[in-house]
Amino acid sequence: MAWLLPLIRLGMQEDLKYRLRQQQGYACFVAELQATTLQGGTLQAPEFQPTNPRNFQIVGTIEVSLRNPNFLGRPQFTYPYLANLAVHPDYRQQGIARRLIQMCEQKIVNWGAQDLYLHVLEENFPARKLYLDLGYSTQSLARMYGFHRQSRSLRIFLHKKI
Ligand SMILES: CC(C)(COP(=O)(O)OP(=O)(O)OC[C@H]1O[C@@H](n2cnc3c(N)ncnc32)[C@H](O)[C@@H]1OP(=O)(O)O)[C@@H](O)C(=O)NCCC(=O)NCCS
C-alpha cells in the first residue's frame, strides 16, 4: 500500500489547510520540544532531528472544533469536539496530553461554550484514564463495524461541562 502514501499525505495537507482557513470554531494546539532543553543539547530520538531554524519538534497535538452532528439536519446545532490527541511515545506520561486538553478547554470557554465532547475506544485504557482524571464522563456508547478488530470496538462518547 506504500504507493498510496503520497495521496494520503496530499489529502491530509488539503484537509489541514481547509481547517486552518476556518476563522472560527477550529483550533489546533501542538506541544513543542526545544532541542536545547534535552540532555547535552542534542535530540535523543533519531526521528526527532531538528529540521527547521526554530530548532524544535512537535511532540504532541490536539484539535478542537465545532462539530455538526448531522450535516443533513439542524445546521445551527454544533458542539465543541476534541480530536486527534496524540503524544510521541518517547514523551508520554509527562503531562503533555493533560496540558493540551486544558488548552482546548480554555479555548471553548473563549468561544462562549461550556460543553466539550470526544470519542475514545473502549480498549484505550491510558486515554480513558486521562479523560476520567480530567472529569470527563460517559455520555453514550456505540459499536463500530468494520473488518479490523479495532474498527469493531466499542466507542465511548465522553462529555465534560467546563
Ligand atoms: C493517551 C495519550 C494522549 C496520553 O498522553 P500523555 O502525555 O502520556 O498523558 P499525560 O502525561 O498528560 O497523562 C495524564 C494522565 O493520563 C493518565 N495516563 C496517561 N498515560 C497513561 C498510561 N499509560 N497508563 C495509565 N494512565 C495513563 C494518567 O491518569 C495521567 O495522570 P498521572 O500522570 O497523574 O498519573 C498518549 O498515550 C497517546 O498519544 N496515545 C496514543 C494516541 C491516543 O490514544 N490518543 C487518544 C485518542 S482518544
The ligand as a Tripos MOL2 file, in Angstrom:
@<TRIPOS>MOLECULE
LIG
   48    50     1     0     0
SMALL
NO_CHARGES

@<TRIPOS>ATOM
      1 C1         -3.3150    8.8800   25.6340 C.3       1 LIG1
      2 C2         -2.1130    9.8040   25.4600 C.3       1 LIG1
      3 C3         -2.5180   11.0020   24.5760 C.3       1 LIG1
      4 C4         -1.6800   10.3130   26.8510 C.3       1 LIG1
      5 O1         -0.6390   11.2730   26.6660 O.3       1 LIG1
      6 P1          0.3720   11.6430   27.8580 P.3       1 LIG1
      7 O2          1.0560   12.9070   27.5010 O.co2     1 LIG1
      8 O3          1.2290   10.4760   28.1280 O.co2     1 LIG1
      9 O4         -0.6190   11.8660   29.0810 O.3       1 LIG1
     10 P2         -0.2960   12.7080   30.4050 P.3       1 LIG1
     11 O5          1.1420   12.5480   30.7610 O.co2     1 LIG1
     12 O6         -0.7940   14.0960   30.2390 O.co2     1 LIG1
     13 O7         -1.1490   11.9090   31.4710 O.3       1 LIG1
     14 C5         -2.1840   12.4960   32.2130 C.3       1 LIG1
     15 C6         -2.9480   11.3910   32.9140 C.3       1 LIG1
     16 O8         -3.4220   10.4240   31.9650 O.3       1 LIG1
     17 C7         -3.3690    9.1040   32.5260 C.3       1 LIG1
     18 N1         -2.4380    8.2890   31.7580 N.ar      1 LIG1
     19 C8         -1.6640    8.7070   30.7270 C.ar      1 LIG1
     20 N2         -0.9590    7.6580   30.2350 N.ar      1 LIG1
     21 C9         -1.2960    6.5820   30.9700 C.ar      1 LIG1
     22 C10        -0.9160    5.2070   30.9600 C.ar      1 LIG1
     23 N3         -0.0280    4.7280   30.0490 N.pl3     1 LIG1
     24 N4         -1.4770    4.3800   31.8550 N.ar      1 LIG1
     25 C11        -2.3690    4.8320   32.7570 C.ar      1 LIG1
     26 N5         -2.7760    6.1270   32.8320 N.ar      1 LIG1
     27 C12        -2.2460    6.9820   31.9500 C.ar      1 LIG1
     28 C13        -2.9050    9.2900   33.9580 C.3       1 LIG1
     29 O9         -4.0680    9.4690   34.7450 O.3       1 LIG1
     30 C14        -2.1250   10.5860   33.8760 C.3       1 LIG1
     31 O10        -2.0830   11.2660   35.1090 O.3       1 LIG1
     32 P3         -0.8620   10.9770   36.1340 P.3       1 LIG1
     33 O11         0.3820   11.2310   35.3610 O.co2     1 LIG1
     34 O12        -1.0980   11.9660   37.2330 O.co2     1 LIG1
     35 O13        -0.9990    9.5430   36.5540 O.co2     1 LIG1
     36 C15        -0.9050    9.0700   24.8010 C.3       1 LIG1
     37 O14        -0.7220    7.8520   25.4730 O.3       1 LIG1
     38 C16        -1.0760    8.8010   23.3090 C.2       1 LIG1
     39 O15        -0.6900    9.6010   22.4570 O.2       1 LIG1
     40 N6         -1.6540    7.6360   22.9720 N.am      1 LIG1
     41 C17        -1.8780    7.2700   21.5380 C.3       1 LIG1
     42 C18        -2.9390    8.1360   20.8820 C.3       1 LIG1
     43 C19        -4.2380    8.1010   21.6410 C.2       1 LIG1
     44 O16        -4.6570    7.0690   22.1600 O.2       1 LIG1
     45 N7         -4.9090    9.2670   21.6890 N.am      1 LIG1
     46 C20        -6.1850    9.4050   22.3450 C.3       1 LIG1
     47 C21        -7.2770    9.1080   21.3950 C.3       1 LIG1
     48 S1         -8.8730    9.2480   22.1630 S.3       1 LIG1
@<TRIPOS>BOND
     1     1     2 1
     2     2     3 1
     3     2     4 1
     4     2    36 1
     5     4     5 1
     6     5     6 1
     7     6     7 2
     8     6     8 1
     9     6     9 1
    10     9    10 1
    11    10    11 2
    12    10    12 1
    13    10    13 1
    14    13    14 1
    15    14    15 1
    16    15    16 1
    17    15    30 1
    18    16    17 1
    19    17    18 1
    20    17    28 1
    21    18    19 ar
    22    18    27 ar
    23    19    20 ar
    24    20    21 ar
    25    21    22 ar
    26    21    27 ar
    27    22    23 1
    28    22    24 ar
    29    24    25 ar
    30    25    26 ar
    31    26    27 ar
    32    28    29 1
    33    28    30 1
    34    30    31 1
    35    31    32 1
    36    32    33 2
    37    32    34 1
    38    32    35 1
    39    36    37 1
    40    36    38 1
    41    38    39 2
    42    38    40 1
    43    40    41 1
    44    41    42 1
    45    42    43 1
    46    43    44 2
    47    43    45 1
    48    45    46 1
    49    46    47 1
    50    47    48 1
@<TRIPOS>SUBSTRUCTURE
     1 LIG1         1 GROUP 0 **** ****
